[in-house]
Amino acid sequence: MCGRFAIVKQLEELARLFEAGQIRVDPIEPNYNVAPTNIVPAVITEDGERVLTGLSWGFTPSWAKARRDGPRPINARRETVASSGMFRSAFGRRRALVPADGFYEWKQEGSGKQPFFVHRGDGEVMAMAAIWEEWRDPEGELQTPLRSCAIITTNANCEMGQLYDRMPVILEPDDWDRWLDPEITDAEPLADLLDPPGDGVIAYHPVGADVGNVRNNRPDLIEPLAQGKLF
């Protein structure tokens, strides 16, 4: 799964990296400990071009009667994202890329869990596949539509399997156009994009336990933990 991640790049740099024609989101501060309900930068296709926008992490379907009706999933499984009543419509027409410097995963070690920071081995920004939805408040309490998202997860590749059996879908730049193409509404042309990345794409290192508290948001959260301090 993906329950925490870090994105510290400035919006202007993200727009350049993802070739987004416009930035349609208020400034977002660097976040070393992104948690559910946070607003995250995301790349979507809108008005025929790539746009950098902001999405609330935690999916609210368009048909929800109230914002807090039922769960707000932060992840969607690749095995069911195209068929689930919760996600099917968004998968067909509203796909996104959520940039990340890396994500956190916890591994059971002895009687406790050791957090790790997982990032691209080449140091580039990670593009996580996501779906998004727009929800309009039937009660009119929210003046503007709520845009929310869920990150798609897949089976772990060889490296990630040492920590956990699931991981976010990570897309390469050559695949971004196909993923964001609103003309592709069927699951079959996108199926191969949801496979785990090849060996060598990711790397990881242990980090301190402070990341477990969502109130902590500091650059040192992603720094490697000295071997003597492992759980």
N, C-alpha and C positions, 0 to 999 in steps of 0.2 A: 504494500500500500504506500501511499505518500501522505503523511500527516503533518509534516513540517518541512519548510524549505527556506532558502535564502535567495534574495534578489537585491543586489546592491548597485547595479548599473543605473546610471542616470537615464531618464526617459529619452533624451536626445540621442544618446548612444544606442539605446535599444532600437529607436526608430531607424537609425542608420544601419545597424546590423541586420534588421529584418526588412529593410527597404519599405518601410511604412510611409505612405505619402502624407499622412496627417497624424498629429497627436491630439486625441480627443479625450483627455483625462486631466484632472487637476494634478498638480505636482504630488508625487509619491516619494516619501523619504526612503532611503536605503533601509532594507529590513533583513536583519540577520536571523530572524526567527519568525517567519511568516506562519500564522496560525489560521484555522478556520474562522470565517467571517471577515477576515482582513480583505481590503481592496487590493487586488494584485494587477500589475500591468499585463495586458494580453494583446496579441495580434489577431485581428479578425479581418474578414473581407466585408467592406461596406461601401455602397455606391460604386462598386466596380474596382476598388483599390484596397490595398492593405492599409489598415488603420490601427494605431496603437491606442487602446482604450483601457478602461479600468473595470474589473469584474469582481464581485463579491465571491469569495471562495466558500462554496457551499451551495449546492444546486437547488433552486426553487423552480418547479415546473410552471409553465404558463397557466395551467388549469387549477392551480392551488387557490382555494377560496380565501385563504389568509396566508400571510408570509410565514407564519409559524405553524401552519398545518403540516403535520407529519415530519419526518426526518429531512434534513438538508444535507444530502450526501456530498462529501468532498471528493470521492473517487467513484469512477464507473469502471466496471470490469470489461475488458475487451471481448470476453466471451458472450456478453449479454447487452452491450451498449447499443447495438443496432436493432435489438428486438424488444428490449424492455419498454414497458409503457411509460416509465419515468423519463427515459433518455432517447427513445427512438426518433422523435421529431427533431430534437436538437442535433443528433448525430447526422441526420439526413441533410440538414440545411444550415446549421450554426456550429461550425467547428472552429477551434481557436488554437493558438500556440501560446503557452504560458512560459515565458523565459525564467530561467533560474540559474544562479551560480552553482547551485547544488541542492540536494535534499538530505534530510536526516533519516537514519534508520537505527533502530535499537536491536541489539543482539543479546539473547539470553546467555549470560556467562555466570556459572555458579548459581548463587542465590539472588543475583541481581541482573540488571540489563545495562550494557555498555552502549552509549550512543556513538554513531559513526556519521561522518559527513561524506556524502557520495557526490562526486563531481565528474565532469568530463576529463578524461586523461590528457587531452590536448589543451586544456585550459580555456576552451571556448565556452560561450554561453550555452547552456542546455535548453533545448526547445521541447517542452513537454506537450504532448497532444492533449487537447481538452475539448469539451463541448460547452456551449453557453446557451442561456435562455433569457428571455425578457419577460418580466412579470408585471402586470399592471394591477394596481390595488383597486379592487371593486368598491372599497369603502371610500376611496379618494383621499386617504390620509397621507399617502405618498404622492407628491405632486409629479414626480418623474418616475418612469418605469425602473424597476430594479433589474439590473443585469447581473447574473450570477453564473458560476461555472463549476464544473467537476473535472478533475484530472483523470485521464484514462490510465488504468494499470494493466500490465500483462505479466506473463510468467517471467521469473528472474532469469538472466543469462548466467553464464558460468561464474563470473566474478561475484555478481550480486547474490547468487545462491549460497555463498558463504555466510551471508548475513540474514537473508530472508527469502521467501519463495515468490515474492511479488515485487514489482518495480514500476515506475511510471513508463509509459511509452515515450521514447526519445526519438525525435525525428531529425534527420539530416537535412541540410539546406536544399539539396536537390529534390527533396520530397515536400517542401513547404507549399509549393504551388498546387500540387495535387490535393494536399490535405485541406487547403483553404478554398479550393474551387467550389463555389456554390452550385455550379451546374452538375456536379457529381452528387447524386442523392442516394445511390445504391451502395450497399455495403461491399459488394464484391470487388470493385476497383480499388478499394481502400484496405482490403483485408491484409495484404502483405505489410502495410505500414505499421500494423499493430503488433508485429512480431518483436521479440526481444532484440536489442541491439547486439551486434557481433562482439566477440571477445576483444578486449582492449579499448573499447569506447569509454568505459567508466573506470574510475579509480576511487579509493576511499581511504580514510584514516580515522582513528578514534578521536573523539572530542570530549570536552568536559561535560559533567552532568548538569551544568547550569542551563543548558539548552532545554531541559525538561520543563522549565518554568517559563510560560509564555510572556511573563513580564520582563524577562531578560532579553535585551536586544543590543548586543555589542559585537564589534568586529572579532574579538577573540573567541567567540562561540564557534567559529569555523576553523580555528587554528588547531593543528595537530596536538594531541595530548602527549605529554612525556610518557615514555613507556612505564616508568616507575609509578605513574598515577592511574594506570588502568584499573578498572573496577576489580 
